[in-house]
Amino acid sequence: MNSTSGVLLPHIESCVGDYTAPAWLAYFQALFTQSTCSSDRAAWYSLLRCTFAIRFAIWFLVWTFCEYATHRWLFHSNHKWNPFFKIHQFHHSLSLESLCAKENRYPKPLYFVWFFDNVYETLEILIGETIWALLIYWVDPEVGLPLLCFHYVYELLATDSLLEHNAELEAPLGLAVGKFHLEHHRVPTSNFGFTIDLWDRVFGTYRASTGKKYL
């Protein structure tokens, strides 16, 4: 790499010879060949890792916003022609005692095949979260696959009283779990985030839950 230039792209000619194709294309064609300078290859690997992290962060924010928007403006839009409101109200009709029961603390066998107790709860997760992760996978598979894996593991743990409905858990690190989510059950116009509380803070629907009792 040209150390005096202060830029990532090297002088192509010095590493891979003269190409008639554009320099950037020639470099990528030679990136995985032995003729590519090892220092330049390492620099590109570093750049690609950084680019992946940035893309993942951006898509993660997009995904969590879609969760928030679906929960707030679709599931909680009380209109006679909105079937999603009625689907979501089934969840809100359950008592906190049943939602927070310690016997429901760990994933049930059917959760692993993406069926959550009943059709209503399953549709909620599919419409509110999974479909958005699948769309991101369709647009950007490299980021979408680990995002889907994260969603799968997180949902297995969050759905019942281990995380999401744990009345003893103060929401850590901005996650939308424990008392944060139970405050939404107490005040349904607040705390719409499914995974993180960022968008509630941005849109003014955040309500503090620290130190409160729910059972």
Secondary structure, 3 states (H helix, E strand, C coil): CCCCCCCCCCCHHHHHCCCCCCHHHHHHHHCCCCCCCHHHHHHHHHHHHHHHHHHHHHHHHHHHHHHHHHHHHHHCCCCCCCHHHHHHHHHHHCCHHHHCCHHHCCCCHHHHHCCCCCHHHHHHHHHHHHHHHHHHHHHCHHHHHHHHHHHHHHHHHHCCCCCCCCCCCCCCCCECCCHHHHHHHHCCCCCCCCCECHHHHHHCCCCCCCCCCCC
